[in-house]
Amino acid sequence: MPAGRRLLVLDGEPGDWLPPGWTVVPQCGGGLDRRLAAAFAHAARLASAAPALLVGMDTPQLDAAALAEPLSASRRPGTDAWYGPAADGGFWALGLARPTARLAERLLHDLPMSAPDTGDALLGRLAEAGLTVHHLPVLTDVDTVDDARQVAAEAPGSRFAARLSSLVLVPEVAT
């Protein structure tokens, strides 16, 4: 996907799996709400006038085509934020047209994470901030083995599907 910059916020060291052209910064401590806000703060420091899209790592079925049109320069005017809802009530993407550390903190700090109403709570905060939001497609994020199977079925030709099919998954033992 065309991008002016690519930022990876990482807990650990990048390996040879990371393609060239990425800036890597360390992930901060704290809960997910703080780590997400800090990622936007990093993005704002790197390119203060550029939009930033944060995408979770647990949506391997996502491809560039799903983002190209809604994030294209022709579709950006009038959009302040992009929101990608997850099927479980969370979100898989959040984008800000003009990210700042202060806005990210306002939107994300103390947001209840990993709850069925996380996405609704975020949408409420986006509305309270007066932001015009473009909704991206609903995706399933991979939190469980069942989610992984569903996502692999949705993207059967993906590396994720191939890797999942190569694993021997042991059914849970009933107690």
C-alpha positions in Angstrom: 0.0 0.0 0.0 1.5 3.4 -0.9 2.5 5.3 2.3 4.7 8.2 3.1 6.1 6.4 6.0 5.8 3.0 7.7 6.2 2.8 11.4 6.4 -0.4 13.4 5.9 -0.1 17.2 7.5 -3.2 18.5 8.1 -4.9 21.8 11.4 -6.6 21.0 13.8 -6.5 18.1 12.9 -6.7 14.4 14.2 -9.7 12.5 14.9 -10.4 8.9 11.1 -10.7 8.4 10.8 -6.9 8.4 10.9 -5.5 4.9 13.1 -2.4 4.2 11.6 1.0 4.6 10.2 0.7 8.0 11.0 2.9 11.0 11.0 0.8 14.2 10.4 2.4 17.6 10.1 0.6 21.0 6.6 -0.1 22.4 6.0 1.8 25.6 4.8 0.1 28.8 1.3 0.2 30.2 -2.0 -1.1 29.0 -3.1 -1.4 25.5 -4.9 2.0 25.7 -1.6 3.7 26.5 0.4 1.7 24.0 -2.0 2.6 21.2 -2.0 6.3 22.1 1.8 6.3 22.3 2.0 4.8 18.8 0.0 7.7 17.4 2.3 10.1 19.3 5.3 8.5 17.6 3.6 8.8 14.2 2.8 12.5 14.9 6.5 13.2 15.8 7.7 11.5 12.6 5.3 13.3 10.3 3.1 15.9 12.0 1.1 16.9 9.0 0.4 13.3 7.7 -2.5 11.0 8.5 -1.7 7.9 10.5 -3.5 4.5 10.4 -2.9 2.1 13.2 -3.7 -1.5 12.3 -3.7 -4.4 14.7 -1.5 -7.4 14.0 -4.4 -9.8 14.5 -6.2 -9.3 11.1 -4.0 -11.3 8.7 -6.8 -11.4 6.1 -6.5 -7.6 5.6 -5.0 -6.7 2.2 -4.0 -3.4 0.7 -7.0 -3.3 -1.6 -9.4 -3.0 1.3 -7.6 0.2 2.4 -6.5 1.7 -0.9 -9.8 3.4 -1.8 -11.0 4.6 1.6 -7.6 6.1 2.4 -6.9 7.5 -1.1 -6.1 11.2 -1.3 -9.3 11.8 -3.2 -11.4 10.3 -0.3 -9.5 12.0 2.6 -11.0 15.5 2.4 -13.7 15.9 5.1 -12.6 12.8 6.9 -11.0 13.2 10.4 -10.7 9.5 11.4 -11.0 6.0 10.1 -12.5 3.2 12.2 -12.3 -0.5 11.4 -14.7 -2.4 13.6 -14.0 -6.0 14.6 -16.7 -8.6 14.7 -16.2 -9.2 18.4 -17.1 -5.6 19.3 -13.5 -4.2 19.3 -11.7 -2.5 16.5 -8.9 -3.6 14.1 -7.9 -0.2 12.8 -8.0 3.4 13.9 -6.8 6.2 11.7 -6.4 9.9 12.4 -6.1 12.5 9.7 -4.2 14.9 12.0 -2.8 12.8 14.8 -1.5 14.4 17.9 -0.4 12.9 21.2 -3.1 14.9 22.9 -5.9 13.7 20.6 -4.7 10.1 20.9 -4.7 10.3 24.7 -8.2 11.8 24.7 -9.5 9.0 22.4 -7.7 6.0 23.9 -6.6 6.5 27.5 -8.7 4.5 29.8 -10.8 3.1 27.0 -12.0 -0.3 28.1 -10.1 -2.8 25.9 -11.0 -6.3 24.9 -14.6 -5.9 25.8 -17.7 -6.4 23.7 -18.4 -2.6 23.8 -14.8 -1.4 23.1 -15.7 -0.3 19.6 -18.8 1.5 20.7 -16.9 3.3 23.4 -14.3 4.4 20.9 -17.0 5.6 18.5 -18.5 7.6 21.3 -15.2 9.3 22.0 -14.7 10.0 18.3 -18.1 11.7 18.2 -17.4 13.6 21.4 -14.2 14.9 19.8 -16.4 16.2 16.8 -14.5 14.0 14.3 -16.0 12.9 11.0 -15.4 9.1 10.8 -15.1 6.9 7.8 -16.1 3.3 8.6 -13.9 0.6 7.2 -15.2 -3.0 6.7 -15.9 -5.3 9.7 -13.2 -7.9 10.1 -12.7 -10.8 12.4 -9.6 -10.3 14.6 -7.8 -13.5 15.7 -8.2 -14.0 19.4 -9.0 -17.7 19.5 -8.4 -20.9 17.4 -11.9 -20.7 16.1 -11.2 -17.1 14.9 -8.0 -18.3 13.3 -9.9 -21.0 11.4 -12.6 -18.5 10.3 -10.0 -16.0 9.1 -8.0 -18.7 7.2 -11.3 -19.7 5.5 -11.9 -16.1 4.5 -8.3 -15.8 3.0 -7.6 -19.4 1.9 -4.6 -18.4 -0.3 -2.9 -16.4 2.4 0.4 -17.2 4.2 -1.7 -17.2 7.4 -4.0 -19.9 6.1 -1.0 -22.0 4.9 0.7 -21.7 8.2 -2.4 -22.5 10.2 -3.0 -25.6 8.0 0.5 -26.8 8.8 -0.1 -26.7 12.5 -1.3 -29.7 14.4 -4.1 -28.3 16.6 -5.0 -30.4 19.6 -8.6 -30.1 20.7 -9.2 -28.8 24.2 -9.3 -31.6 26.8 -12.6 -31.6 28.6 -12.2 -31.6 32.4 
